[in-house]
């Protein structure tokens, strides 16, 4: 009954003929939030609809409205399962995890086979590094639903963190991907773990993330690092360039582009990329050092000295910058006497 109600609310079902007016056409394009809100105008005490709308507000990060709907649900029915799920989510976002834990535990008491609340508890215990309990809740989900991709993913992460066993973790994360090939967090983690193992499979996982989410700057960065590790510079340049375009405030892709062009002895381009890294983050001794090194290699001792000094200003203990500055001063002294 609940499923049918929520489906009707979410879809905005209208038992009428094809709309012909602009107003009717606009109504046809209502969002699920519009539809459930309209339904609640005539059914203000419908707990299933209130809980459903609380979930929609959480997706929009509208915490006050989600909390209001959640509280209305539980005032009408203190044992409403989805209301308890939403209560845990609301207080989790508010960093009140004790209340979240109690809400999700109550949810399971009311509905012993509930999957979403068990997954939330598994995630919570993973965050607080109680990996045994995390795995226990993930296993409980798998016992009830052996096709649940999230449960295998959470268990894989917990095994990695508890035992440091990357191979075992990958077994469960790969199972998660097999069940849901579009599961971006699992694809990303599989890539990271494979890269840690030095496996050539890592790049394929990062590319699959990009295929699912073309605006994922982190995936482009990881793909760039994968290619950089094997000195495959052309695809690395392409990946870091895309990352920088998507997130121009991140200094790292520009730093890596500077490093690659320095390795290729393309000094003008290297200095430009190090400069972009500095513009993205002024306190950035690594980029100042890289730009100084490129300037030194190109014979621009004046700018090399400036950047080595700036690098040391931000990190006085950076030995390579100290050595670089020493070389510049020695060369300037030699040139003066010559």
ZIPEFEN-V499682 format. One record per pair of residues at least 6 apart in sequence whose C-alpha atoms are under 6 Angstrom apart, sorted by sequence separation. I is the first residue (numbers start at 1). J is the second residue. D is the distance in Angstrom with one decimal. If there is no record, write none. Layout:
# ZIPEFEN-V499682
((I/J/D) (I/J/D))
This chain:
# ZIPEFEN-V499682
((19/25/5.8) (108/114/5.9) (160/166/5.6) (195/202/5.2) (58/66/5.9) (92/100/5.6) (126/134/5.5) (194/202/5.0) (228/236/5.6) (262/270/5.3) (296/304/5.3) (57/66/5.1) (91/100/5.6) (125/134/5.0) (160/169/5.2) (227/236/5.1) (244/253/5.7) (261/270/4.9) (295/304/5.1) (73/83/5.9) (159/169/5.6) (191/202/4.2) (54/66/4.3) (88/100/3.7) (122/134/4.3) (224/236/4.3) (258/270/4.2) (292/304/4.1) (70/83/5.6) (104/117/5.2) (138/151/5.0) (156/169/4.2) (173/186/6.0) (206/219/5.6) (240/253/5.0) (274/287/5.2) (308/321/5.4) (191/205/5.0) (54/69/5.4) (88/103/5.3) (122/137/5.2) (191/206/5.8) (224/239/4.9) (258/273/4.7) (292/307/5.0) (54/70/6.0) (88/104/6.0) (122/138/5.9) (156/172/4.9) (224/240/5.5) (258/274/5.2) (292/308/5.7) (138/155/5.9) (156/173/5.5) (206/223/5.7) (274/291/5.6) (308/325/5.7) (187/205/5.5) (50/69/5.6) (84/103/5.3) (85/104/6.0) (118/137/5.8) (220/239/5.1) (221/240/5.7) (254/273/5.3) (255/274/5.4) (288/307/5.2) (289/308/5.7) (135/155/5.5) (152/172/5.2) (153/173/4.9) (203/223/5.8) (271/291/5.0) (305/325/6.0) (10/32/4.5) (221/243/5.7) (255/277/5.5) (289/311/5.7) (12/35/5.1) (84/107/5.7) (153/176/5.6) (220/243/5.3) (254/277/5.0) (288/311/5.3) (152/176/5.3) (184/209/5.6) (9/35/5.8) (47/73/5.1) (81/107/5.4) (115/141/6.0) (217/243/4.7) (251/277/4.3) (285/311/4.2) (9/36/5.2) (131/158/5.6) (149/176/4.2) (267/294/5.7) (217/246/5.8) (251/280/5.1) (285/314/5.7) (149/179/5.7) (250/280/6.0) (251/281/5.9) (249/280/4.8) (51/83/5.4))
